[in-house]
Amino acid sequence: MKHCLSTAEIEGRLQAAGVQPTLQRIAICKFVLCEADHPSADDVKEWAEHNLGKISQATVYNTLNTLVDAGILKEFRFNHSDKVIYDCNTHDHFHFVDENTGKIYDINPEDVQLNISIPKKFKIKDVKLIFKGEVK
């Protein structure tokens, strides 16, 4: 279970990232950082409408993009879906997608052994590794 941040902690993270902590941003942050598990924008909009009342798709997308730009969230696009997935784990990690349920799991890089051999003219800046299969 995730450790849920207090409203003050979320406000502090937003302010530290140079983002004005509006009520909608704080609420969406609380959902994405504390409750959701790799949500899409549609998941966030559905939650927001249920919990905050009427909210536009543009407001949800703008808020999520602001949080990504501020480094509070990461966005991922997976081949198994045309949706953008938002991840509150901003540390380097890989993903495992359960093909039966669609659930996405974080995989710690220390749990994966890679032996990469590419020509020296290439400088790797980022690795996105996705495992697909089923959870037993």
Salt bridges, closest charged atoms under 4 A:
ASP37 OD1 - HIS38 ND1 2.82
ASP37 OD2 - LYS103 NZ 2.43
GLU49 OE2 - LYS45 NZ 2.25
ASP87 OD2 - HIS38 NE2 3.31
ASP87 OD2 - HIS93 NE2 2.82
ASP87 OD2 - HIS95 NE2 2.93
ASP92 OD1 - LYS74 NZ 3.91
ASP106 OD1 - HIS38 NE2 2.83
ASP106 OD1 - HIS93 NE2 3.24
ASP106 OD1 - HIS95 NE2 3.32
ASP126 OD2 - LYS128 NZ 2.55
